[in-house]
Amino acid sequence: MRPPRLPRAAIFDMDGLLIDSEPLWRRAEKKVFRTVGVELSEAQCEQTMGWRIDEVVDHWHHRFPWKEPSREALTREILLEVQRQIESRGEALPGACEAVRLLHEWELPLAVASSSPVELIDAVLHRLGIHQLFASRHSAMQEKRGKPYPDVFLTAARQLDVEPSSCVVFEDSPVGVQAARRAGMRVIAVPSKEHLRHPTMAAADLCWNSLESLTREALEQGWLRFGDRSG
């Protein structure tokens, strides 16, 4: 049974939170952008962490314009490369699958709200064996605006039929934390080491080193109890 005082629903980001895909994204972006003469550094890839891939392509096209292929074609090639890598080598981050299964056991409706397209969301969840535990999977690619705008989280809450203020979001990126706060949701940040000291992380209600912090004991002790503040 779901214990009292928990949020009514939980929404998970995906890349860099559930699955260690950020290195795969960086590898794919660097490989494909190199074909159009754009040599991206690790630091440049980190600048766009959490963005929709079409916005990433637009950003670098504006900085380093190329003629062919089209931005749409380059976006598709990056997505195909990422999907190939996820299906062959994708691994869950520490505590990710356990956290999802635990919240499902506590009867919280679960959603994924990711900047990745739905096809990649499905590929990841199937790869990790947790696809059936999510009531909703929503992509910011289906919205007019990606993170840091709140649209993807607000739609996820509507799909779960839960008020935004009753949701808790698990996020790893600064733009994701910002989007969740703008949606009026509780936020637990699980930042990568690159973003551990990013000032936006201070906006989160809690900050954990990994999803291993979400345990049965943590729930029973009220670690997800945020009172009545509407954010």
Solvent accessible surface area in square Angstrom, and as a share of the most:
residue,aa,sasa,rsa
1,M,178,0.80
2,R,92,0.34
3,P,22,0.14
4,P,112,0.71
5,R,170,0.62
6,L,17,0.08
7,P,14,0.09
8,R,121,0.44
9,A,0,0.00
10,A,0,0.00
11,I,0,0.00
12,F,0,0.00
13,D,10,0.05
14,M,0,0.00
15,D,16,0.09
16,G,16,0.16
17,L,4,0.02
18,L,0,0.00
19,I,0,0.00
20,D,64,0.33
21,S,0,0.00
22,E,25,0.11
23,P,44,0.28
24,L,10,0.05
25,W,23,0.08
26,R,39,0.14
27,R,106,0.39
28,A,0,0.00
29,E,12,0.05
30,K,45,0.19
31,K,104,0.44
32,V,6,0.04
33,F,0,0.00
34,R,116,0.42
35,T,106,0.61
36,V,24,0.14
37,G,66,0.64
38,V,6,0.04
39,E,119,0.53
40,L,10,0.05
41,S,52,0.33
42,E,81,0.36
43,A,64,0.49
44,Q,38,0.17
45,C,5,0.03
46,E,48,0.22
47,Q,109,0.48
48,T,6,0.03
49,M,18,0.08
50,G,22,0.21
51,W,77,0.27
52,R,23,0.09
53,I,4,0.02
54,D,41,0.21
55,E,48,0.22
56,V,3,0.02
57,V,0,0.00
58,D,63,0.33
59,H,55,0.25
60,W,0,0.00
61,H,44,0.20
62,H,157,0.70
63,R,123,0.45
64,F,79,0.33
65,P,101,0.64
66,W,27,0.09
67,K,189,0.80
68,E,137,0.62
69,P,53,0.34
70,S,52,0.33
71,R,102,0.37
72,E,107,0.48
73,A,30,0.23
74,L,3,0.02
75,T,14,0.08
76,R,141,0.52
77,E,74,0.33
78,I,0,0.00
79,L,30,0.15
80,L,96,0.48
81,E,16,0.07
82,V,0,0.00
83,Q,53,0.24
84,R,123,0.45
85,Q,15,0.07
86,I,0,0.00
87,E,93,0.42
88,S,79,0.51
89,R,131,0.48
90,G,4,0.04
91,E,119,0.53
92,A,42,0.33
93,L,45,0.23
94,P,75,0.47
95,G,12,0.11
96,A,0,0.00
97,C,14,0.08
98,E,109,0.49
99,A,0,0.00
100,V,0,0.00
101,R,103,0.38
102,L,16,0.08
103,L,0,0.00
104,H,83,0.37
105,E,98,0.44
106,W,30,0.10
107,E,99,0.45
108,L,4,0.02
109,P,50,0.31
110,L,1,0.01
111,A,0,0.00
112,V,0,0.00
113,A,0,0.00
114,S,0,0.00
115,S,12,0.08
116,S,3,0.02
117,P,13,0.08
118,V,39,0.23
119,E,113,0.51
120,L,2,0.01
121,I,0,0.00
122,D,32,0.17
123,A,15,0.12
124,V,0,0.00
125,L,0,0.00
126,H,117,0.52
127,R,104,0.38
128,L,20,0.10
129,G,39,0.37
130,I,0,0.00
131,H,40,0.18
132,Q,133,0.59
133,L,24,0.12
134,F,15,0.06
135,A,77,0.60
136,S,7,0.05
137,R,78,0.29
138,H,12,0.05
139,S,0,0.00
140,A,0,0.00
141,M,61,0.27
142,Q,113,0.50
143,E,33,0.15
144,K,194,0.82
145,R,107,0.39
146,G,2,0.02
147,K,7,0.03
148,P,36,0.22
149,Y,93,0.35
150,P,18,0.11
151,D,24,0.13
152,V,0,0.00
153,F,0,0.00
154,L,52,0.26
155,T,19,0.11
156,A,0,0.00
157,A,1,0.01
158,R,164,0.60
159,Q,95,0.42
160,L,18,0.09
161,D,123,0.64
162,V,12,0.07
163,E,111,0.50
164,P,38,0.24
165,S,53,0.34
166,S,31,0.20
167,C,0,0.00
168,V,0,0.00
169,V,0,0.00
170,F,0,0.00
171,E,0,0.00
172,D,2,0.01
173,S,3,0.02
174,P,13,0.08
175,V,25,0.14
176,G,0,0.00
177,V,0,0.00
178,Q,64,0.28
179,A,0,0.00
180,A,0,0.00
181,R,46,0.17
182,R,122,0.45
183,A,8,0.06
184,G,15,0.15
185,M,0,0.00
186,R,11,0.04
187,V,0,0.00
188,I,0,0.00
189,A,0,0.00
190,V,15,0.08
191,P,12,0.08
192,S,36,0.23
193,K,178,0.75
194,E,77,0.34
195,H,20,0.09
196,L,84,0.42
197,R,220,0.80
198,H,68,0.30
199,P,109,0.69
200,T,32,0.19
201,M,10,0.05
202,A,94,0.73
203,A,48,0.37
204,A,17,0.13
205,D,36,0.19
206,L,57,0.28
207,C,67,0.40
208,W,21,0.07
209,N,138,0.71
210,S,23,0.15
211,L,4,0.02
212,E,106,0.48
213,S,34,0.22
214,L,8,0.04
215,T,53,0.31
216,R,110,0.40
217,E,100,0.45
218,A,3,0.02
219,L,5,0.03
220,E,113,0.51
221,Q,125,0.56
222,G,23,0.22
223,W,119,0.42
224,L,1,0.00
225,R,125,0.46
226,F,42,0.18
227,G,58,0.56
228,D,147,0.76
229,R,142,0.52
230,S,77,0.50
231,G,49,0.47
